[in-house]
Amino acid sequence: MAATTDADLAQRVLRGIGVSAGSVSGPAVVIGLPPQVPADEPASTDVDADWARISDALGGVAENLEKKAATIGGPAADILSATALMARDPTLGKGIRAGLAAGRGPVNAVHAAVEDVCTMFTAAGGYLAERTTDLRDVASRVIARLLGVPEPSVPELSVPSVLIAHDLAPADTAGLSPVTTLAIGRRPADARTPAHPWPTDPVLYEVSSSHEEGGERAYLASTVAFVGGDGDDAGHVRQLRLAVTEYLPDGRRVPTAGTERDVPADLVLVCLGFTGPETADLCAQLPVTLTDRGLVARDEAFATSVPGVFVAGDAGRGQSLVVWAIAEGRAAAAAVDAYLTGDTELPVPVTSTTATLRP
Ligand SMILES: Cc1cc2nc3c(=O)[nH]c(=O)nc-3n(C[C@H](O)[C@H](O)[C@H](O)COP(=O)(O)OP(=O)(O)OC[C@H]3O[C@@H](n4cnc5c(N)ncnc54)[C@H](O)[C@@H]3O)c2cc1C
């Protein structure tokens, strides 16, 4: 096969369904198609010998899945262990032997027995119907062994890569690095709590379609450092150093000393909401008082603790909306007018304490 040049790659457009969120770049790794079931396979002439080969292949596939399960741990390990159990299922073995005895070749006997079980699982529906993908994956791996070709699986990846596959079985995806979403705060409640009574907009644990695609969501995770690589890898983020978030009595969130741990990271997307105005430079030059939340403190008429200095919008109210910033800006202008002239005819649409429904 001729070497693929950058120019070739630049012209090749592959279409398919993306299975993970976002856009990434990396070397393309193409996963082979499952082995074909030969239509002209000779019938078994020695059922015991063929069964021994198939039994070895089933055992080898189960063993590999169990080894992988032991390495990765967590919920993905359960998927792999369950798939290994299917490879060791005596009912499946019985069906394969029956196929051999009925004159099928080894590959066709495996294929037919697995399809019979898949038909049963599909009819049963629910959890069992969902397991047909795992079962067909076991069949592909066993058939590859019988044919002496490589199993259709994800190879060891040394760098983050883009996988291109006809289909990826759970056993393939189980070992892949998941997207990890870190949140500095606590996990939101599943249902409205007394802290967010009706008709306020409650903060709830939400599961979007992106979350359903997989990945991990870690809470109380404070990022304290980006850890880079060494040598040629220098300058590239390779790990995030996290600590468990501690809530201080005044509501501030700080990393808990001594709880640091590193998690692998190749790509970090920073999605921070409003965490208060940046006040370091401001306070150095203008010693305004701040609130417990780190906002610029103000009275009813938007005046800060420094005479002649007013604050409106997010810096005083906290994260809000453009309409509030505009209304506060107009009201603050009236307050400034009154401060300078002793009176004002300007409109005051809101005060600094007019509340929104959201707490
Ligand atoms: C990602 C995102 C999406 C949003 N989407 C919406 C939306 O769809 N609808 C909606 O209504 N609201 C939305 N908001 C909220 C809205 O943007 C804010 O509520 C609004 O912009 C607040 O206006 P503001 O004038 O108080 O502050 P800002 O708009 O933040 O203006 C403050 C200005 O002060 C400047 N500044 C800071 N420090 C200094 C300094 N030392 N010297 C000089 N200048 C300084 C800043 O550069 C900035 O231009 C969104 C906010 C974010 C972050």
The ligand as a Tripos MOL2 file, in Angstrom:
@<TRIPOS>MOLECULE
LIG
   53    58     1     0     0
SMALL
NO_CHARGES

@<TRIPOS>ATOM
      1 C1        -21.1420   33.6840   28.5150 C.3       1 LIG1
      2 C2        -22.2030   34.6480   28.9370 C.ar      1 LIG1
      3 C3        -23.4280   34.6000   28.3160 C.ar      1 LIG1
      4 C4        -24.4320   35.4840   28.6990 C.ar      1 LIG1
      5 N1        -25.6310   35.4400   28.0500 N.ar      1 LIG1
      6 C5        -26.5710   36.3590   28.3370 C.ar      1 LIG1
      7 C6        -27.8010   36.3850   27.6240 C.ar      1 LIG1
      8 O1        -28.0470   35.5890   26.7160 O.2       1 LIG1
      9 N2        -28.7200   37.3170   27.9620 N.ar      1 LIG1
     10 C7        -28.5010   38.2010   28.9430 C.ar      1 LIG1
     11 O2        -29.3530   39.0580   29.1860 O.2       1 LIG1
     12 N3        -27.3480   38.1990   29.6460 N.ar      1 LIG1
     13 C8        -26.3720   37.2980   29.3670 C.ar      1 LIG1
     14 N4        -25.1930   37.2870   30.0790 N.ar      1 LIG1
     15 C9        -25.0340   38.1940   31.2070 C.3       1 LIG1
     16 C10       -24.7050   39.5970   30.7320 C.3       1 LIG1
     17 O3        -23.6550   39.5390   29.7890 O.3       1 LIG1
     18 C11       -24.2920   40.4270   31.9310 C.3       1 LIG1
     19 O4        -25.2980   40.3680   32.9360 O.3       1 LIG1
     20 C12       -24.0930   41.8810   31.5420 C.3       1 LIG1
     21 O5        -23.1620   41.9890   30.4810 O.3       1 LIG1
     22 C13       -23.5990   42.6750   32.7280 C.3       1 LIG1
     23 O6        -23.3310   43.9820   32.3040 O.3       1 LIG1
     24 P1        -22.3380   44.9080   33.1340 P.3       1 LIG1
     25 O7        -22.2890   46.2040   32.3980 O.co2     1 LIG1
     26 O8        -22.7350   44.8920   34.5480 O.co2     1 LIG1
     27 O9        -20.9040   44.1740   33.0680 O.3       1 LIG1
     28 P2        -20.0100   43.8190   31.8320 P.3       1 LIG1
     29 O10       -20.8210   43.6460   30.5880 O.co2     1 LIG1
     30 O11       -19.1630   42.6620   32.2820 O.co2     1 LIG1
     31 O12       -19.1220   45.1070   31.6270 O.3       1 LIG1
     32 C14       -18.0590   45.4150   32.5150 C.3       1 LIG1
     33 C15       -17.0010   46.1170   31.6820 C.3       1 LIG1
     34 O13       -16.0170   46.6500   32.5390 O.3       1 LIG1
     35 C16       -14.7490   46.4420   31.9650 C.3       1 LIG1
     36 N5        -13.7610   46.5040   33.0430 N.ar      1 LIG1
     37 C17       -13.5060   45.5800   34.0170 C.ar      1 LIG1
     38 N6        -12.5220   46.0120   34.8160 N.ar      1 LIG1
     39 C18       -12.1470   47.2380   34.3650 C.ar      1 LIG1
     40 C19       -11.1710   48.1860   34.7550 C.ar      1 LIG1
     41 N7        -10.3960   47.9960   35.8260 N.pl3     1 LIG1
     42 N8        -11.0680   49.2960   34.0390 N.ar      1 LIG1
     43 C20       -11.8530   49.5520   32.9740 C.ar      1 LIG1
     44 N9        -12.7920   48.6760   32.5440 N.ar      1 LIG1
     45 C21       -12.9360   47.5420   33.2190 C.ar      1 LIG1
     46 C22       -14.8830   45.0940   31.3410 C.3       1 LIG1
     47 O14       -13.9030   44.9050   30.3570 O.3       1 LIG1
     48 C23       -16.2950   45.1510   30.7470 C.3       1 LIG1
     49 O15       -16.2850   45.6990   29.4570 O.3       1 LIG1
     50 C24       -24.1800   36.4210   29.7220 C.ar      1 LIG1
     51 C25       -22.9460   36.4410   30.3450 C.ar      1 LIG1
     52 C26       -21.9540   35.5710   29.9600 C.ar      1 LIG1
     53 C27       -20.6070   35.6360   30.6310 C.3       1 LIG1
@<TRIPOS>BOND
     1     1     2 1
     2     2     3 ar
     3     2    52 ar
     4     3     4 ar
     5     4     5 ar
     6     4    50 ar
     7     5     6 ar
     8     6     7 ar
     9     6    13 1
    10     7     8 2
    11     7     9 ar
    12     9    10 ar
    13    10    11 2
    14    10    12 ar
    15    12    13 ar
    16    13    14 ar
    17    14    15 1
    18    14    50 ar
    19    15    16 1
    20    16    17 1
    21    16    18 1
    22    18    19 1
    23    18    20 1
    24    20    21 1
    25    20    22 1
    26    22    23 1
    27    23    24 1
    28    24    25 2
    29    24    26 1
    30    24    27 1
    31    27    28 1
    32    28    29 2
    33    28    30 1
    34    28    31 1
    35    31    32 1
    36    32    33 1
    37    33    34 1
    38    33    48 1
    39    34    35 1
    40    35    36 1
    41    35    46 1
    42    36    37 ar
    43    36    45 ar
    44    37    38 ar
    45    38    39 ar
    46    39    40 ar
    47    39    45 ar
    48    40    41 1
    49    40    42 ar
    50    42    43 ar
    51    43    44 ar
    52    44    45 ar
    53    46    47 1
    54    46    48 1
    55    48    49 1
    56    50    51 ar
    57    51    52 ar
    58    52    53 1
@<TRIPOS>SUBSTRUCTURE
     1 LIG1         1 GROUP 0 **** ****
